[in-house]
Each structure stands twice: as structure tokens, then as C-alpha cells.
Amino acid sequence: MLSDKTIFRLVMVLSIIVFLLVVVLNKRLIEPPADFPSFIYKLPLLNAIINACCSILLILSYRAIRAKKIDLHKKLNLTAFALSAVFLISYVNYHFFVEHTLYGGEGIMELLYKLILFSHIVLAAVVLPLILMSFWYGLKDKREKHRKLVKWSFPIWLYVTLSGVIVYLMISPYYPY
């Protein structure tokens, strides 16, 4: 049986690996192949749809736990978690093959975009270990620890999924394809 301390260490290592992978991809430290499948260009839309679905699932999960429907709460969260894993795979694939798109808006819209994007990126990095530990405590039925952590992980995760959709809607007119 793994201790909470061991799981915490594993969660932190995994979170750091994911963070470094995203940094490497965004800095283009690995050169992608010249030819790649055209479906890669559709991944940002898929990612936005996944984020929107996760937002809905998280809200439904919150409502389920408030109604003391624990099994439904677990199923909704596991589905949101699985979709988030698909999102991460899709995100990594897209950013491996396609260069970063610059936002083309100006003035207040550019400032708003950068503010939302920055907060989205920072909170996405922060929330991963919180989500993983929340799941660990929930699956191990450590309800008190789960509740304490979810007070932070739930609103941050919800913000990240919602802001991901907003970032997509704001940047998508500027994609060069």
C-alpha cells in the first residue's frame, strides 16, 4: 500500500515532467517533422470542446456531491479526469507539430487575452498536482483530506477549463490555416 507521502512525491514528479514537457514544446526545443497529418490542425477545436465538456462535468459533479449522490459524483469526476488526460495528449501533439499562434487583436482586447492566457497557463500548472491528490484522497475514501483539497482544486480546475475555451475563441480567428 502506497502512503500519502509517496503518492504526493509521485504526483509532484509527474506534474514537473508535464510542466517541463509543455515548456519544451512551447520553446520549440525539439524540431518537429516537416510532414504531419492534417488532423493536427483540428486539435485546438477538439481541445476547446474537451474543456467545455470538462467544465460541464465539473459543475454537474459539484451539484451531485451537494445532493449527496457520491457514486454519480465519482463517475462525473472520473470522466472529467479522463477527458483532461485526452486533452493533455492532444495539446502536446498539437504543440509538437504546430508553431505558436500570435494573438492579432489590439488594445483592451489584447490585454484581456494576455491576462486570461497568463492566468490560464499559471493555474493549469498549479492545478495538476491538486487534482491528482484530490483524486487520490477521494478514491481512498479519505473524505476530510479530499474536501479540504477540493476547496482549492475544484474552482481552479473549473477556471482552467472555462478559460481554455475563452482563449480558444479569442485566438482561433488568428490561426493561419
ChimeraX attribute file (.defattr): number of C-alpha atoms within 10 A of each C-alpha:
attribute: neighborCount
match mode: 1-to-1
recipient: residues
	/A:1	4
	/A:2	6
	/A:3	8
	/A:4	12
	/A:5	9
	/A:6	11
	/A:7	14
	/A:8	16
	/A:9	13
	/A:10	14
	/A:11	19
	/A:12	17
	/A:13	13
	/A:14	15
	/A:15	19
	/A:16	15
	/A:17	12
	/A:18	16
	/A:19	15
	/A:20	12
	/A:21	14
	/A:22	18
	/A:23	12
	/A:24	14
	/A:25	22
	/A:26	16
	/A:27	12
	/A:28	16
	/A:29	10
	/A:30	11
	/A:31	9
	/A:32	14
	/A:33	8
	/A:34	6
	/A:35	7
	/A:36	11
	/A:37	7
	/A:38	8
	/A:39	8
	/A:40	17
	/A:41	16
	/A:42	12
	/A:43	18
	/A:44	22
	/A:45	14
	/A:46	16
	/A:47	24
	/A:48	21
	/A:49	17
	/A:50	22
	/A:51	24
	/A:52	19
	/A:53	18
	/A:54	26
	/A:55	22
	/A:56	17
	/A:57	22
	/A:58	23
	/A:59	16
	/A:60	16
	/A:61	24
	/A:62	17
	/A:63	14
	/A:64	17
	/A:65	14
	/A:66	11
	/A:67	11
	/A:68	11
	/A:69	13
	/A:70	13
	/A:71	12
	/A:72	16
	/A:73	21
	/A:74	17
	/A:75	13
	/A:76	21
	/A:77	20
	/A:78	15
	/A:79	16
	/A:80	21
	/A:81	18
	/A:82	13
	/A:83	18
	/A:84	18
	/A:85	13
	/A:86	15
	/A:87	21
	/A:88	15
	/A:89	12
	/A:90	19
	/A:91	18
	/A:92	17
	/A:93	14
	/A:94	20
	/A:95	20
	/A:96	22
	/A:97	20
	/A:98	15
	/A:99	13
	/A:100	14
	/A:101	11
	/A:102	10
	/A:103	17
	/A:104	12
	/A:105	15
	/A:106	10
	/A:107	7
	/A:108	9
	/A:109	13
	/A:110	14
	/A:111	12
	/A:112	15
	/A:113	18
	/A:114	14
	/A:115	11
	/A:116	16
	/A:117	19
	/A:118	12
	/A:119	15
	/A:120	22
	/A:121	13
	/A:122	11
	/A:123	16
	/A:124	18
	/A:125	17
	/A:126	16
	/A:127	20
	/A:128	21
	/A:129	21
	/A:130	22
	/A:131	20
	/A:132	20
	/A:133	22
	/A:134	24
	/A:135	20
	/A:136	18
	/A:137	19
	/A:138	17
	/A:139	12
	/A:140	10
	/A:141	11
	/A:142	13
	/A:143	13
	/A:144	11
	/A:145	14
	/A:146	19
	/A:147	15
	/A:148	11
	/A:149	17
	/A:150	20
	/A:151	11
	/A:152	14
	/A:153	23
	/A:154	20
	/A:155	14
	/A:156	20
	/A:157	23
	/A:158	20
	/A:159	17
	/A:160	25
	/A:161	25
	/A:162	19
	/A:163	21
	/A:164	25
	/A:165	20
	/A:166	19
	/A:167	18
	/A:168	16
	/A:169	13
	/A:170	18
	/A:171	16
	/A:172	15
	/A:173	12
	/A:174	12
	/A:175	13
	/A:176	8
	/A:177	7
